Amino acid sequence: MSFKMSCFGYIAAIIGCFAVLFGTTQTIFAADPCAKTDEGCWRRELAKVEAEIKEKQQVLKSKQLERTSYERDVAILDAKIAEAQLKIKAKTISIEHLSQDIGTKLQTIDTLNDKIESGKQSLAQLIRKTDELDNITIPEIVLGNDNLSDALADVNSYNSIKNALAQLFIKVRENKSSTEAEKKILDAKKANELDAKKVIEAEKKIVEQNEAKKRALVKAAKTEESAYQQVINDREKAAAQIRSMIFALRDTDGIKFGDALAFAEEAQKKTGVRPAFLLAILMQETNLGKNLGSCYLKDTTTGSGVGMNTGTPFAKVMKPDRDVQPFLQIMKALGRDAFTTRVSCPQSIGYGGAMGPAQFIPSTWIMYSKSVATGVGRSVADPWNPEDAFMASSMFLRDIGAAGGTYTGEMNAACRYFSGKVCSASAFANTYGTQVMQKATTIQTTMIDPLDI
């Protein structure tokens, strides 16, 4: 046998090994019978806990309809505590299951990466060998063999290697595609795990707060009825103070927190967006307004304007080809003066021109105005009207992923509200999103939960 045939035999052996290697790719994704059993157990356990949660919610509803009394209030708190504890249990089960899935996905990705790397090395080896053989002519093959049959065998083996090389390219690409798909699934599971952990954190706080309330009631009940009544009076007084607090809004007068919460709860019925999160967005926009100020549009051709309080000229108050005409259309429908109506001043990057508490630019408000008008029961929606602004903001947040109420969904929706991109795409947006989520937690625990007396 000639030297070249030995090379062909060596390369063919490599191909044979990789045929076995890539032929096992599908077994990575095969379901483990034990995993199926665990999945069934997990689902049954979760369904049981969810059924218990519904049962506690029914107890809570029935107790809330009873006349105010020590027993009624303790029963309500007990139901809330039990419900929160069951939610913690449900999310703990989910996290355990997700952790197993994440471990499996990481192993799958590692295996696929090993296959890709091995495939790349063998491809490089095959390419080098075929390149060497490409430089050998047919006469050289014939002259290098003792007889014609050996030469023909060399040529046939060479063509087989070429075909096998093409197949290896396909397999490497397939494994790369599988790896990318597995990574996407892994990212989704990690997000779900983070959401579950955030729910547990929130429910633990609820348990702590309700346990404290319960201790106060028990302490009051042990003394005398008047002491218990004082606890109730204090709670009602605190709730009244919260409702009467002024909730500041950007580019318009503030409103009572009770009214703001009512607008947010009405918007939630239409969109599913959590009231605390919506209020946090609007609070964040108001804080930004204090730093950036308000402007008036002065030139409809260039979009330039001036600062409302200082008269300082600004070149990019409104983007002329995108927002000026929609803005004039909105002003006409509302009967407002386009040149004395406040809009946001431009930031260091980009244009200003955003309107009212929700800070919609005119071209975006036009897209939502009819739905907002229908939602609040008016013929024309007004971006400076708090109720309209709340509804518009809630609809927009729903459309960018906040309706589910998960931590990652709300966080990314906040970043998109600010920049149009998810949090990881912009450091500035990430800061905005983090601050919104912190505000939402504060609003929920210190302003909304205390109203549930």
C-alpha positions as CSV (number, residue, x, y, z in Angstrom):
1,M,0.0,0.0,0.0
2,S,1.3,3.5,-0.9
3,F,2.0,6.3,1.5
4,K,-1.0,8.3,0.1
5,M,-3.3,5.4,0.8
6,S,-2.1,5.3,4.4
7,C,-3.0,9.0,4.7
8,F,-6.5,8.2,3.3
9,G,-6.9,5.4,5.7
10,Y,-5.9,7.7,8.6
11,I,-8.4,10.4,7.6
12,A,-11.1,7.9,7.0
13,A,-10.6,6.7,10.6
14,I,-11.1,10.3,11.8
15,I,-14.3,10.5,9.8
16,G,-15.5,7.3,11.3
17,C,-14.9,8.5,14.8
18,F,-16.8,11.7,14.2
19,A,-19.6,9.9,12.6
20,V,-20.0,8.1,15.9
21,L,-19.5,11.4,17.8
22,F,-22.1,13.4,15.9
23,G,-24.4,10.5,15.6
24,T,-25.0,10.6,19.3
25,T,-26.1,14.3,19.3
26,Q,-29.8,13.5,19.7
27,T,-29.3,11.4,22.8
28,I,-28.4,14.6,24.8
29,F,-32.0,15.8,24.5
30,A,-33.6,12.4,25.2
31,A,-35.8,12.6,28.3
32,D,-34.7,10.7,31.4
33,P,-37.5,8.5,32.8
34,C,-36.6,9.7,36.3
35,A,-36.9,13.3,35.1
36,K,-40.4,12.5,33.9
37,T,-41.3,11.1,37.3
38,D,-39.9,14.2,39.0
39,E,-41.8,16.5,36.7
40,G,-45.0,14.8,37.5
41,C,-44.3,14.9,41.3
42,W,-43.4,18.6,40.9
43,R,-46.5,19.5,39.1
44,R,-48.8,17.6,41.5
45,E,-47.1,19.3,44.5
46,L,-47.4,22.7,42.9
47,A,-51.1,22.2,42.0
48,K,-51.8,21.2,45.6
49,V,-50.1,24.3,47.0
50,E,-52.0,26.6,44.4
51,A,-55.3,25.0,45.5
52,E,-54.5,25.8,49.1
53,I,-53.7,29.4,48.1
54,K,-57.1,29.7,46.5
55,E,-58.7,28.3,49.6
56,K,-57.0,31.0,51.8
57,Q,-58.0,33.7,49.4
58,Q,-61.7,32.6,49.8
59,V,-61.3,32.7,53.6
60,L,-59.8,36.2,53.3
61,K,-62.7,37.5,51.1
62,S,-65.3,36.1,53.4
63,K,-63.7,37.6,56.6
64,Q,-63.3,41.0,55.0
65,L,-67.1,41.2,54.6
66,E,-67.7,40.6,58.4
67,R,-68.2,43.4,60.9
68,T,-65.0,44.9,62.3
69,S,-63.9,43.0,65.4
70,Y,-60.8,41.6,67.0
71,E,-61.6,38.1,65.9
72,R,-62.3,39.2,62.3
73,D,-59.0,41.2,62.1
74,V,-57.0,38.3,63.5
75,A,-58.6,35.9,61.1
76,I,-57.9,38.2,58.2
77,L,-54.2,38.5,59.2
78,D,-54.0,34.7,59.7
79,A,-55.4,34.2,56.2
80,K,-52.9,36.7,54.7
81,I,-50.0,35.1,56.5
82,A,-51.0,31.6,55.4
83,E,-51.5,32.8,51.8
84,A,-48.1,34.4,51.8
85,Q,-46.4,31.3,53.3
86,L,-48.1,29.1,50.7
87,K,-46.9,31.4,47.9
88,I,-43.4,31.1,49.3
89,K,-43.7,27.3,49.3
90,A,-45.0,27.3,45.7
91,K,-42.1,29.5,44.5
92,T,-39.6,27.4,46.5
93,I,-40.9,24.3,44.6
94,S,-40.5,26.2,41.3
95,I,-37.0,27.3,42.2
96,E,-35.9,23.7,43.0
97,H,-37.3,22.5,39.7
98,L,-35.7,25.4,37.8
99,S,-32.4,24.8,39.5
100,Q,-32.4,21.2,38.3
101,D,-33.4,22.3,34.8
102,I,-30.6,24.9,34.8
103,G,-28.1,22.3,35.8
104,T,-29.2,20.0,33.0
105,K,-29.1,22.8,30.4
106,L,-25.6,23.8,31.5
107,Q,-24.4,20.2,31.1
108,T,-26.1,20.0,27.7
109,I,-24.4,23.3,26.6
110,D,-21.0,22.0,27.8
111,T,-21.4,18.8,25.9
112,L,-22.4,20.6,22.7
113,N,-19.5,23.0,23.1
114,D,-17.1,20.0,23.5
115,K,-18.6,18.6,20.3
116,I,-18.2,21.8,18.5
117,E,-14.6,22.2,19.6
118,S,-13.7,18.6,18.7
119,G,-15.5,19.1,15.3
120,K,-13.5,22.2,14.6
121,Q,-10.2,20.5,15.4
122,S,-11.0,17.5,13.1
123,L,-12.2,19.9,10.4
124,A,-8.9,21.7,10.6
125,Q,-7.1,18.5,10.3
126,L,-9.1,17.3,7.4
127,I,-8.8,20.6,5.6
128,R,-5.0,20.5,5.9
129,K,-4.9,16.9,4.5
130,T,-7.3,17.7,1.6
131,D,-5.3,20.8,0.8
132,E,-2.2,18.6,0.6
133,L,-4.0,16.2,-1.7
134,D,-5.4,19.0,-3.8
135,N,-1.8,19.8,-4.8
136,I,-1.2,16.3,-6.1
137,T,-2.2,15.7,-9.7
138,I,-3.8,12.6,-11.1
139,P,-0.6,11.6,-13.0
140,E,1.3,11.8,-9.6
141,I,-1.3,9.5,-8.0
142,V,-1.0,7.0,-10.9
143,L,2.9,7.2,-10.9
144,G,3.0,6.9,-7.1
145,N,1.2,3.5,-7.1
146,D,2.3,0.1,-8.2
147,N,-0.7,-0.5,-10.4
148,L,-3.8,1.3,-11.8
149,S,-6.3,-0.3,-9.3
150,D,-4.4,1.3,-6.3
151,A,-4.4,4.7,-8.1
152,L,-8.2,4.5,-8.7
153,A,-8.7,3.5,-5.1
154,D,-6.7,6.6,-4.0
155,V,-8.9,8.8,-6.2
156,N,-12.1,7.3,-4.8
157,S,-11.0,7.6,-1.2
158,Y,-10.0,11.3,-1.9
159,N,-13.6,12.0,-3.2
160,S,-15.1,10.2,-0.2
161,I,-13.1,12.4,2.1
162,K,-14.3,15.5,0.3
163,N,-17.9,14.4,0.9
164,A,-17.3,13.6,4.5
165,L,-15.7,17.0,5.0
166,A,-18.8,18.7,3.8
167,Q,-20.9,16.6,6.1
168,L,-18.7,17.5,9.1
169,F,-19.3,21.2,8.3
170,I,-23.0,20.6,8.4
171,K,-22.8,18.8,11.8
172,V,-20.7,21.5,13.3
173,R,-23.2,24.1,12.2
174,E,-26.1,22.0,13.6
175,N,-24.4,21.7,17.0
176,K,-23.7,25.4,17.0
177,S,-27.4,26.1,16.3
178,S,-28.4,23.7,19.0
179,T,-26.1,25.4,21.5
180,E,-27.6,28.8,20.8
181,A,-31.1,27.4,21.2
182,E,-30.2,25.8,24.5
183,K,-28.6,29.1,25.8
184,K,-31.9,30.9,25.0
185,I,-33.8,28.4,27.0
186,L,-31.3,28.7,29.8
187,D,-31.6,32.5,29.9
188,A,-35.4,32.2,30.2
189,K,-35.2,29.7,33.0
190,K,-32.7,31.9,34.9
191,A,-35.1,34.9,34.5
192,N,-38.0,32.7,35.9
193,E,-35.8,31.7,38.8
194,L,-35.0,35.4,39.6
195,D,-38.7,36.2,39.4
196,A,-39.6,33.4,41.8
197,K,-36.9,34.6,44.3
198,K,-38.3,38.2,44.1
199,V,-41.8,36.9,44.9
200,I,-40.4,35.0,47.9
201,E,-38.7,38.2,49.1
202,A,-41.9,40.2,48.8
203,E,-44.1,37.5,50.5
204,K,-41.6,37.3,53.4
205,K,-42.1,41.0,54.0
206,I,-45.8,40.6,53.9
207,V,-45.6,37.8,56.5
208,E,-43.4,40.0,58.7
209,Q,-45.7,43.0,58.5
210,N,-48.9,41.0,59.2
211,E,-47.2,39.2,62.1
212,A,-46.4,42.6,63.6
213,K,-50.0,43.7,63.1
214,K,-51.3,40.6,64.7
215,R,-49.0,41.0,67.7
216,A,-50.3,44.6,68.1
217,L,-53.9,43.3,68.0
218,V,-53.3,40.5,70.5
219,K,-51.5,42.9,72.8
220,A,-54.4,45.4,72.6
221,A,-57.0,42.6,73.1
222,K,-55.3,41.4,76.3
223,T,-55.8,44.8,77.9
224,E,-59.2,46.1,77.0
225,E,-61.6,46.8,74.2
226,S,-60.9,50.5,74.2
227,A,-57.2,49.7,73.5
228,Y,-58.2,47.6,70.6
229,Q,-60.4,50.3,69.3
230,Q,-57.5,52.7,69.5
231,V,-55.5,50.4,67.3
232,I,-58.2,50.4,64.7
233,N,-58.5,54.2,65.0
234,D,-54.8,54.7,64.5
235,R,-54.8,52.5,61.5
236,E,-57.7,54.3,60.0
237,K,-56.0,57.7,60.7
238,A,-52.8,56.5,59.1
239,A,-54.7,55.3,56.0
240,A,-56.5,58.6,55.7
241,Q,-53.2,60.5,55.9
242,I,-51.8,58.3,53.1
243,R,-54.8,58.9,50.9
244,S,-54.6,62.6,51.4
245,M,-50.8,62.9,50.7
246,I,-50.1,64.8,47.5
247,F,-48.7,62.6,44.7
248,A,-46.5,64.8,42.6
249,L,-46.8,64.7,38.8
250,R,-44.6,66.0,36.1
251,D,-45.7,69.1,34.1
252,T,-49.1,69.3,35.9
253,D,-50.5,69.8,39.4
254,G,-50.1,67.0,41.9
255,I,-53.1,64.9,43.0
256,K,-54.0,63.1,46.2
257,F,-52.4,59.7,46.6
258,G,-55.9,58.2,47.0
259,D,-56.9,59.5,43.6
260,A,-53.6,58.4,42.1
261,L,-54.1,54.9,43.4
262,A,-57.7,54.8,42.2
263,F,-56.5,55.8,38.6
264,A,-53.8,53.1,38.8
265,E,-56.2,50.4,40.0
266,E,-58.7,51.3,37.2
267,A,-55.9,51.1,34.7
268,Q,-54.9,47.7,36.1
269,K,-58.4,46.4,35.2
270,K,-57.7,47.3,31.6
271,T,-54.0,46.3,31.3
272,G,-53.0,44.0,34.2
273,V,-50.1,46.4,35.1
274,R,-49.5,46.5,38.9
275,P,-50.5,49.8,40.5
276,A,-47.3,50.2,42.6
277,F,-45.2,49.7,39.5
278,L,-47.2,52.3,37.4
279,L,-47.0,54.8,40.3
280,A,-43.3,54.2,40.5
281,I,-42.8,54.9,36.8
282,L,-44.7,58.2,37.1
283,M,-42.8,59.2,40.3
284,Q,-39.5,58.5,38.5
285,E,-40.6,60.7,35.5
286,T,-41.6,63.5,38.0
287,N,-38.1,63.3,39.6
288,L,-36.5,63.5,36.2
289,G,-38.6,66.6,35.4
290,K,-37.2,68.4,38.4
291,N,-33.7,67.9,37.0
292,L,-34.4,68.6,33.3
293,G,-37.1,71.2,33.5
294,S,-39.9,72.1,31.0
295,C,-39.8,74.0,27.7
296,Y,-42.1,75.7,25.2
297,L,-42.0,75.0,21.5
298,K,-41.3,78.2,19.5
299,D,-40.3,77.2,15.9
300,T,-42.4,74.5,14.2
301,T,-39.9,74.3,11.3
302,T,-36.8,73.5,13.4
303,G,-38.4,72.2,16.5
304,S,-36.5,74.7,18.7
305,G,-37.9,76.4,21.8
306,V,-37.1,78.0,25.1
307,G,-37.0,77.1,28.8
308,M,-40.3,77.8,30.5
309,N,-38.9,79.6,33.5
310,T,-35.6,81.0,32.2
311,G,-36.3,81.7,28.5
312,T,-33.0,79.9,27.7
313,P,-33.0,78.8,24.0
314,F,-33.0,75.1,23.2
315,A,-32.3,73.7,19.8
316,K,-34.0,70.3,20.1
317,V,-37.2,70.8,22.0
318,M,-39.1,68.7,19.5
319,K,-38.1,66.5,16.6
320,P,-39.6,68.4,13.6
321,D,-40.2,65.6,11.2
322,R,-41.5,63.2,13.8
323,D,-43.4,65.1,16.5
324,V,-44.2,68.7,15.5
325,Q,-47.2,68.0,13.3
326,P,-48.7,65.4,15.8
327,F,-48.2,67.9,18.6
328,L,-50.1,70.6,16.7
329,Q,-52.8,68.1,16.0
330,I,-53.1,67.2,19.7
331,M,-53.2,70.9,20.6
332,K,-55.9,71.7,18.1
333,A,-58.1,68.8,19.4
334,L,-57.7,70.0,23.0
335,G,-58.1,73.7,22.2
336,R,-54.6,74.5,23.7
337,D,-52.0,77.0,22.6
338,A,-49.1,75.0,21.1
339,F,-46.6,77.7,22.0
340,T,-47.5,78.1,25.7
341,T,-48.0,74.4,26.6
342,R,-45.2,72.9,28.6
343,V,-43.2,69.9,27.2
344,S,-40.0,68.3,28.3
345,C,-36.7,70.1,27.5
346,P,-34.1,68.1,25.5
347,Q,-31.7,65.8,27.4
348,S,-28.0,65.8,26.6
349,I,-28.7,63.2,23.9
350,G,-31.8,63.3,21.8
351,Y,-34.9,65.5,21.7
352,G,-37.4,66.7,24.2
353,G,-41.1,67.3,23.5
354,A,-42.6,64.7,25.9
355,M,-45.9,65.6,27.4
356,G,-47.6,65.4,30.8
357,P,-47.1,63.0,33.7
358,A,-46.5,60.0,31.5
359,Q,-44.0,61.8,29.2
360,F,-45.3,60.5,25.9
361,I,-43.8,62.1,22.8
362,P,-46.6,63.4,20.5
363,S,-46.1,60.7,17.8
364,T,-46.5,58.0,20.4
365,W,-49.5,59.7,22.1
366,I,-51.3,59.7,18.8
367,M,-51.0,55.9,18.6
368,Y,-52.6,55.5,22.0
369,S,-55.0,58.4,22.2
370,K,-58.1,56.6,21.0
371,S,-57.6,53.6,23.2
372,V,-57.0,55.9,26.2
373,A,-60.1,58.0,25.5
374,T,-62.2,54.8,25.4
375,G,-60.6,53.5,28.6
376,V,-61.4,56.7,30.6
377,G,-64.7,57.4,28.9
378,R,-63.9,60.6,27.1
379,S,-64.1,61.7,23.5
380,V,-60.6,63.2,23.5
381,A,-57.6,62.0,25.6
382,D,-55.5,64.7,27.3
383,P,-51.8,63.8,28.1
384,W,-51.8,66.4,30.8
385,N,-54.9,65.0,32.5
386,P,-53.6,62.6,35.3
387,E,-56.3,60.0,34.7
388,D,-55.6,59.9,31.0
389,A,-51.8,59.9,31.6
390,F,-52.1,56.9,34.0
391,M,-54.2,54.9,31.5
392,A,-51.8,55.7,28.6
393,S,-48.7,54.8,30.7
394,S,-50.3,51.6,31.8
395,M,-51.3,50.6,28.3
396,F,-47.8,51.3,27.1
397,L,-46.2,49.3,29.9
398,R,-48.5,46.4,29.2
399,D,-47.3,46.4,25.5
400,I,-43.6,46.3,26.5
401,G,-44.0,43.4,28.9
402,A,-45.1,44.7,32.4
403,A,-48.5,43.0,32.6
404,G,-47.2,39.8,34.0
405,G,-46.1,41.5,37.2
406,T,-42.8,39.5,37.3
407,Y,-39.6,41.3,38.5
408,T,-37.7,40.8,35.3
409,G,-40.7,41.7,33.2
410,E,-41.3,45.0,35.1
411,M,-37.6,45.8,35.2
412,N,-37.1,45.4,31.5
413,A,-40.4,47.3,30.9
414,A,-39.0,50.2,33.0
415,C,-35.8,50.3,30.9
416,R,-37.8,50.2,27.7
417,Y,-40.0,53.0,28.9
418,F,-36.9,55.1,29.4
419,S,-34.8,54.1,26.5
420,G,-36.7,51.7,24.2
421,K,-34.2,49.0,25.1
422,V,-33.9,46.2,27.7
423,C,-31.9,46.9,30.8
424,S,-28.7,45.1,29.7
425,A,-28.4,47.2,26.5
426,S,-28.0,50.5,28.4
427,A,-26.3,51.4,31.7
428,F,-28.4,54.6,32.0
429,A,-31.6,52.6,31.4
430,N,-30.5,50.0,33.9
431,T,-30.1,52.7,36.6
432,Y,-33.6,54.0,35.7
433,G,-35.1,50.5,36.0
434,T,-33.4,49.8,39.3
435,Q,-34.7,53.0,40.8
436,V,-38.2,52.3,39.5
437,M,-38.2,48.9,41.1
438,Q,-37.0,50.3,44.4
439,K,-39.8,52.9,44.3
440,A,-42.4,50.3,43.5
441,T,-41.4,48.3,46.6
442,T,-41.6,51.4,48.8
443,I,-45.0,52.4,47.4
444,Q,-46.4,48.9,47.8
445,T,-45.2,48.4,51.4
446,T,-45.5,51.9,52.9
447,M,-48.4,53.4,51.0
448,I,-50.7,50.7,49.4
449,D,-50.5,47.8,52.0
450,P,-51.3,50.0,55.0
451,L,-54.6,51.0,53.3
452,D,-55.7,47.4,53.5
453,I,-57.2,47.7,57.0
